[in-house]
Amino acid sequence: MELLAPAPGQVYVDCTAGLGGHASAIAARLRPSGTVILNDVDPGNLAKAEAAVRTSGPGIQVIPIQGNFADLPRKVAEHGLAADMVLADLGFASTQVDDAGRGLSFSRDGPLDMRLDPTLPVTAAELVATLPEEELAQVIRMYGEEREAGRIARKLVRERERSPITTTGRLAEAVRSVLPRRFDPSAIDPATRTFQALRIAVNDEIGTLEALLAGVERAARSVGRGAGAWLRPGARVAIVGFHSLEDRPVKRAFGGLAATGLAELLTDGPVGPTEREAASNPRSRSSRLRAVKLVTVGSPAV
Ligand SMILES: C[S@@+](CC[C@H](N)C(=O)[O-])C[C@H]1O[C@@H](n2cnc3c(N)ncnc32)[C@H](O)[C@@H]1O
């Protein structure tokens, strides 16, 4: 809230509306007359966010948009709007990971799906069934930062030859059998990194983040030239990532904008939760927030 600094009458774009927690808090600060654009790939979450924002921000214009935030810069401009604030709170929501039917959790058995957007064409089960061993290893190494990716991929190929791997329970067991759980009870589940890797691949999470960042960069250049864009001059953009694969491109993009004089960094480094916040909301523990403010007038040093 401090970094986005919402003020009455402003336009807020929430790239990842989720359950509407952030959007409701911000909507209350836009009253009596702002605009909230809510975006999510998950239609169920989008509906929940819309209901939450309508309650917390009576009088606020609410525009729900279902789809990938990669397309949001174009869609915001098509609505004839320009944002004062943008937030992307990456990854999945509690509703999604807690629903065994979505196949995101290694601790709940369910279909091996992992799509955040139910209209995506390929599920995790299909990836595991069809990728050649070397490509499977590459996905697990690259998106899971898993050192044992080769051994895991070999095991998955042996398992799928016996019968297709169609559930989260069977995938988790196969990974655990290669990487036995360490004695340390605080160590993460051995399946964590493989699940992260497949989820990132199924949802093209890094590609879509890069597309959103490219949209921010294009808008920053337009604002710098004094031209119209989906972001207003002086707009604030904040992104919350949960692991280094998300944080790195954000750091690089924001750093590039600051280096060329198109934006000012609002955070010196990644901002994590306070101890109190991490204790009351354990899922916030790995979060890393970065924010920038676009220049307000033209002629930056580009
Ligand atoms: C961490 S939750 C957001 C929680 C939200 N900030 C709140 O306060 O309730 C992430 C949400 O982003 C959505 N999401 C993830 N990737 C997306 C993408 N590329 N485009 C649009 N929505 C996405 C997910 O469906 C999920 O609902």
The ligand as an SDF file (V2000), in Angstrom:
LIG
                    3D

 27 29  0  0  0  0  0  0  0  0999 V2000
   -1.0220  -15.2290   -5.4250 C   0  0  0  0  0  0  0  0  0  0  0  0
   -2.6060  -15.2250   -6.1850 S   0  0  0  0  0  0  0  0  0  0  0  0
   -3.0890  -13.5550   -6.0680 C   0  0  0  0  0  0  0  0  0  0  0  0
   -3.7530  -13.2130   -4.7610 C   0  0  0  0  0  0  0  0  0  0  0  0
   -4.3050  -11.8010   -4.7410 C   0  0  0  0  0  0  0  0  0  0  0  0
   -3.2580  -10.8010   -4.8220 N   0  0  0  0  0  0  0  0  0  0  0  0
   -5.1690  -11.5380   -3.5190 C   0  0  0  0  0  0  0  0  0  0  0  0
   -4.9320  -10.5410   -2.8270 O   0  0  0  0  0  0  0  0  0  0  0  0
   -6.0850  -12.3320   -3.2560 O   0  0  0  0  0  0  0  0  0  0  0  0
   -2.2270  -15.3880   -7.8810 C   0  0  0  0  0  0  0  0  0  0  0  0
   -3.4190  -15.3570   -8.8240 C   0  0  0  0  0  0  0  0  0  0  0  0
   -2.8880  -15.0520  -10.1080 O   0  0  0  0  0  0  0  0  0  0  0  0
   -3.5090  -15.8160  -11.0980 C   0  0  0  0  0  0  0  0  0  0  0  0
   -2.5440  -15.9150  -12.1910 N   0  0  0  0  0  0  0  0  0  0  0  0
   -1.3720  -16.5730  -12.1980 C   0  0  0  0  0  0  0  0  0  0  0  0
   -0.7270  -16.3860  -13.3550 N   0  0  0  0  0  0  0  0  0  0  0  0
   -1.5140  -15.5640  -14.1090 C   0  0  0  0  0  0  0  0  0  0  0  0
   -1.3820  -14.9840  -15.4140 C   0  0  0  0  0  0  0  0  0  0  0  0
   -0.3270  -15.2280  -16.1750 N   0  0  0  0  0  0  0  0  0  0  0  0
   -2.3580  -14.1600  -15.8470 N   0  0  0  0  0  0  0  0  0  0  0  0
   -3.4430  -13.9060  -15.0580 C   0  0  0  0  0  0  0  0  0  0  0  0
   -3.6280  -14.4340  -13.8340 N   0  0  0  0  0  0  0  0  0  0  0  0
   -2.6700  -15.2490  -13.3540 C   0  0  0  0  0  0  0  0  0  0  0  0
   -3.8500  -17.1080  -10.4250 C   0  0  0  0  0  0  0  0  0  0  0  0
   -4.9400  -17.7260  -11.0610 O   0  0  0  0  0  0  0  0  0  0  0  0
   -4.1780  -16.6590   -8.9850 C   0  0  0  0  0  0  0  0  0  0  0  0
   -5.5520  -16.4290   -8.8270 O   0  0  0  0  0  0  0  0  0  0  0  0
  1  2  1  0
  2  3  1  0
  2 10  1  0
  3  4  1  0
  4  5  1  0
  5  6  1  0
  5  7  1  0
  7  8  2  0
  7  9  1  0
 10 11  1  0
 11 12  1  0
 11 26  1  0
 12 13  1  0
 13 14  1  0
 13 24  1  0
 14 15  1  0
 14 23  1  0
 15 16  2  0
 16 17  1  0
 17 18  1  0
 17 23  2  0
 18 19  1  0
 18 20  2  0
 20 21  1  0
 21 22  2  0
 22 23  1  0
 24 25  1  0
 24 26  1  0
 26 27  1  0
M  CHG  2   2   1   9  -1
M  END
$$$$
